Amino acid sequence: MKKIEAVIKPFKLDDVRESLSDIGITGMTVTEVRGFGRQKGHTELYRGAEYMVDFLPKVKMEIVIPDELLDQCIDAIVETAQTGKIGDGKIFVYDVERVIRIRTGEENEEAI
């Protein structure tokens, strides 16, 4: 099993969720996060004064999937979240040793 963490622009979340649903991925955890990379940040104006916004709003999606869905899942995220502009995000892939559904005690792929 693999865990995918994808950090994307917030306005792309619904499109990515639909794209993943189309390939059979039914569960995920989504967290609102803030950060920056090469995008750095930008300046905004508030009451006539400029100030620097260092951390930009992003969304982090966490998905645990069977190994055989990995490439499809990555392709769906990239194709849907990509705008071609700086700050589109990143995808991280991790190995998952074990998953347990608390309610039923099911384990591993049966639990996801």
C-alpha positions as CSV (number, residue, x, y, z in Angstrom):
1,M,0.0,0.0,0.0
2,K,1.1,3.6,-0.6
3,K,0.2,6.9,1.0
4,I,0.0,9.9,-1.2
5,E,0.3,13.4,0.2
6,A,-0.5,16.0,-2.4
7,V,-0.3,19.8,-1.7
8,I,-2.4,21.7,-4.2
9,K,-4.1,25.0,-4.8
10,P,-7.4,25.2,-2.9
11,F,-9.5,26.0,-5.9
12,K,-8.4,22.7,-7.6
13,L,-9.7,20.5,-4.7
14,D,-13.1,19.6,-6.1
15,D,-11.8,18.9,-9.5
16,V,-9.1,16.6,-8.1
17,R,-11.6,14.8,-5.8
18,E,-13.9,14.1,-8.8
19,S,-11.0,12.9,-10.9
20,L,-9.9,10.5,-8.1
21,S,-13.5,9.3,-7.6
22,D,-13.6,8.4,-11.4
23,I,-10.8,5.9,-10.9
24,G,-12.3,4.4,-7.8
25,I,-10.6,6.2,-5.0
26,T,-13.4,6.9,-2.4
27,G,-11.6,8.1,0.7
28,M,-9.2,10.9,1.6
29,T,-8.2,13.3,4.3
30,V,-8.0,17.0,3.4
31,T,-6.4,19.7,5.5
32,E,-6.1,23.4,4.9
33,V,-2.4,24.3,5.2
34,R,-0.2,27.3,4.5
35,G,3.3,27.3,3.0
36,F,5.6,28.4,0.3
37,G,8.3,27.0,-2.0
38,R,9.7,28.6,-5.1
39,Q,6.5,30.7,-5.2
40,K,7.8,32.6,-2.2
41,G,4.9,34.8,-1.3
42,H,3.4,38.1,-2.4
43,T,2.7,41.6,-1.2
44,E,-0.8,42.8,-0.3
45,L,-2.2,46.2,0.6
46,Y,-4.1,46.7,3.9
47,R,-5.3,50.2,4.9
48,G,-2.8,51.8,2.6
49,A,0.2,49.9,3.9
50,E,2.0,47.1,2.0
51,Y,2.9,43.9,3.8
52,M,4.4,40.6,2.8
53,V,2.3,37.4,2.8
54,D,5.0,34.7,3.3
55,F,2.8,31.7,3.7
56,L,0.2,31.0,0.9
57,P,-3.0,29.0,1.5
58,K,-2.8,25.4,0.1
59,V,-4.7,22.2,0.6
60,K,-3.0,18.9,1.6
61,M,-4.7,15.7,0.5
62,E,-3.8,12.4,2.1
63,I,-4.8,9.2,0.4
64,V,-3.9,5.6,1.1
65,I,-4.3,3.3,-1.9
66,P,-3.3,-0.2,-3.1
67,D,0.0,-0.3,-5.0
68,E,-1.7,-1.0,-8.3
69,L,-3.6,2.3,-8.2
70,L,-0.5,4.5,-7.6
71,D,0.3,5.6,-11.2
72,Q,-3.3,6.2,-12.0
73,C,-3.7,8.3,-8.9
74,I,-0.6,10.4,-9.5
75,D,-1.7,10.9,-13.1
76,A,-5.2,12.0,-12.1
77,I,-3.8,14.5,-9.5
78,V,-1.2,16.0,-11.9
79,E,-3.6,16.3,-14.8
80,T,-6.3,17.9,-12.7
81,A,-4.3,20.2,-10.4
82,Q,-1.9,21.5,-12.9
83,T,-2.3,25.1,-14.0
84,G,1.1,25.5,-15.5
85,K,1.9,28.3,-13.1
86,I,4.3,28.4,-10.2
87,G,2.8,27.1,-7.0
88,D,0.8,24.2,-8.4
89,G,2.0,22.0,-5.6
90,K,3.8,18.7,-4.9
91,I,3.1,15.0,-4.5
92,F,4.8,12.9,-2.0
93,V,4.6,9.0,-2.0
94,Y,5.2,6.9,1.1
95,D,5.1,3.1,1.8
96,V,2.4,2.1,4.3
97,E,3.1,-1.0,6.4
98,R,-0.3,-1.6,8.0
99,V,-3.8,-0.1,8.1
100,I,-6.5,-1.0,10.7
101,R,-10.2,0.1,10.5
102,I,-11.0,0.8,14.1
103,R,-14.8,0.1,13.8
104,T,-14.5,-3.5,12.4
105,G,-10.9,-4.5,12.9
106,E,-10.3,-5.0,9.2
107,E,-6.7,-4.7,8.1
108,N,-4.7,-3.5,5.2
109,E,-6.5,-3.3,1.8
110,E,-9.8,-4.3,3.3
111,A,-9.5,-1.3,5.7
112,I,-9.1,1.2,3.0
